[in-house]
């Protein structure tokens, strides 16, 4: 049987970047001890979100005047968190140029989000959103199955338990974001006006 390679997954260098970004993010935001830090950093996807599922936020952020945002943003990221944010944006932008599917696997991003960020020059993207204090969001602090699995069994000393919990969290992330489009379509169907005529299909 011929193997299908239509959607190549992330490469080892991509996972190396995720590990480095996760390690820096944990240093900037967490008080976990050494061994737990290393276990959590090895999660095979980003431990933080860049609002990949909030297209309304991105539309507003990219349309805004960058200078106005800098003046009006009272919540500035810490220097280390700012470095993580800029590095993550650059990494995902570069990867979205060649493999949006890999971006989805590593961050839960939609293809639409990949299209939005990859259409812009990198410096424009960083200028518009790189310094915003409301961009980066931790997946560890969310009171849902993803946060619970990552901060519970996801840092276990048992490699099998840790790996299965991290993969389960990844599955939850991917299936949650994939439900956005059907929800919008079903909502749109409720707003159809007038009567609808059904035509039986002839076989």
C-alpha positions in Angstrom: 0.0 0.0 0.0 1.3 3.4 -0.9 1.8 5.8 1.9 0.0 9.2 1.7 2.2 12.2 2.4 -0.3 14.9 1.4 -0.2 16.3 5.0 3.3 16.0 6.3 3.5 16.4 10.0 6.0 18.5 12.0 9.7 17.6 11.7 12.1 17.0 14.5 13.5 20.6 14.1 9.9 21.9 14.6 9.6 19.8 17.8 13.0 21.1 18.9 11.6 24.7 18.5 8.5 23.8 20.5 10.6 22.4 23.3 12.7 25.6 23.4 9.6 27.8 23.4 7.9 25.8 26.0 11.0 25.9 28.2 11.2 29.6 27.9 7.5 30.1 28.6 7.7 27.9 31.7 10.6 30.0 33.0 8.7 33.2 32.4 5.4 32.1 34.0 5.7 29.1 36.3 7.2 28.1 39.6 7.5 24.5 38.8 10.6 22.6 40.0 13.4 21.4 37.7 12.2 17.8 36.8 8.6 18.9 36.4 9.7 21.8 34.2 11.5 19.5 31.8 8.6 17.0 31.7 6.1 19.7 30.9 8.3 21.5 28.4 8.5 18.2 26.4 4.8 18.4 25.6 4.5 17.9 21.9 2.6 21.2 21.3 2.9 24.8 22.5 1.8 25.3 26.1 0.5 28.7 25.3 -1.9 30.1 22.7 -1.4 33.2 20.5 -5.2 33.5 20.2 -5.2 31.2 17.2 -8.9 30.6 17.6 -9.9 34.3 18.0 -10.2 35.6 14.5 -12.1 38.7 15.7 -9.2 39.7 17.9 -6.7 39.2 15.1 -8.8 41.3 12.6 -9.0 44.1 15.1 -5.3 43.9 16.1 -4.0 43.8 12.6 -6.2 46.7 11.5 -5.2 48.9 14.4 -2.6 51.6 14.2 0.5 50.0 15.9 1.5 53.3 17.6 -1.9 53.7 19.1 -1.8 50.2 20.5 1.6 50.9 22.1 0.3 54.0 23.8 -2.9 52.4 24.9 -1.6 49.1 26.1 -1.2 49.3 29.9 -0.5 45.6 30.2 2.9 45.1 28.6 4.5 41.6 28.6 7.5 41.0 30.8 10.8 41.1 28.8 11.1 37.3 28.8 7.5 36.8 27.9 7.9 39.3 25.1 10.9 37.4 23.8 8.8 34.1 23.8 5.9 35.8 22.1 8.1 37.3 19.3 9.9 34.0 18.8 6.7 32.0 18.7 5.1 34.4 16.2 8.2 34.2 14.0 8.4 30.4 14.3 4.7 29.9 13.4 4.8 32.5 10.6 7.7 30.7 9.0 6.1 27.3 9.4 2.8 28.5 8.1 4.5 29.5 4.9 5.4 25.9 4.0 3.2 23.7 6.2 0.0 25.0 7.7 -0.9 21.5 8.8 2.2 21.3 11.0 1.2 24.6 12.6 -2.2 23.1 13.4 -0.6 20.1 15.1 1.8 22.2 17.1 -0.6 25.0 18.2 -4.2 24.0 17.4 -4.4 26.9 14.9 -6.9 26.9 12.1 -5.9 27.1 8.4 -7.7 30.5 8.3 -5.4 31.8 11.0 -2.3 30.5 9.2 -3.5 32.3 6.0 -4.0 35.5 7.9 -0.5 35.6 9.5 1.4 34.2 6.4 -0.1 36.8 4.1 1.8 39.6 6.0 5.5 40.3 5.9 7.1 39.1 9.2 8.1 42.6 10.3 4.6 43.9 9.8 3.2 41.1 11.8 5.6 41.7 14.7 5.1 45.4 14.5 1.3 45.1 14.8 1.0 42.4 17.6 4.5 41.4 18.8 4.5 43.8 21.8 0.9 43.4 22.8 0.2 42.3 26.4 -3.0 40.6 25.5 -1.7 38.2 22.9 -0.2 35.3 24.7 -2.4 33.0 26.7 -1.4 30.0 28.9 -3.0 26.7 28.3 -1.9 25.6 31.8 -4.2 28.1 33.6 -7.4 27.2 31.8 -9.9 25.3 33.9 -10.6 22.7 31.3 -9.4 19.2 30.3 -6.3 20.5 28.6 -5.0 22.5 31.6 -5.9 19.7 34.0 -4.2 17.0 32.0 -1.0 19.1 31.5 -0.5 20.2 35.1 -1.7 16.9 36.6 -0.7 13.6 35.0 1.1 15.6 32.2 4.1 16.2 34.6 4.0 12.7 36.2 7.3 10.8 36.7 5.8 7.9 34.8 6.7 8.4 31.1 3.7 6.3 29.9 1.2 8.3 31.9 2.8 11.6 31.1 2.9 10.9 27.4 -0.7 9.6 27.2 -2.0 12.6 29.1 -0.1 15.1 26.9 -1.4 13.3 23.7 -5.0 13.3 25.2 -4.6 17.1 25.8 -3.5 17.5 22.2 -6.4 15.6 20.9 -8.8 17.8 23.0 -7.1 20.9 21.6 -7.4 19.7 17.9 -11.0 18.5 18.2 -12.1 21.6 20.0 -10.8 24.0 17.3 -12.2 21.8 14.5 -15.7 22.3 15.9 -15.7 26.0 15.1 -16.9 25.9 11.5 -19.8 23.4 12.0 -21.1 25.5 14.9 -21.1 28.6 12.7 -22.8 26.8 9.9 -25.6 25.4 12.0 -26.2 28.8 13.5 -26.3 30.4 10.0 -28.9 27.8 9.0 -31.2 29.0 11.7 -31.3 32.4 10.1 -32.5 31.3 6.7 -35.6 33.3 5.7 -38.4 32.0 3.6 -39.5 28.5 2.9 -37.1 25.9 1.6 -38.1 23.3 -1.0 -36.7 19.8 -0.8 -36.0 18.0 -3.9 -35.7 14.2 -3.8 -32.6 12.9 -5.4 -33.2 10.3 -8.1 -31.0 7.3 -8.0 
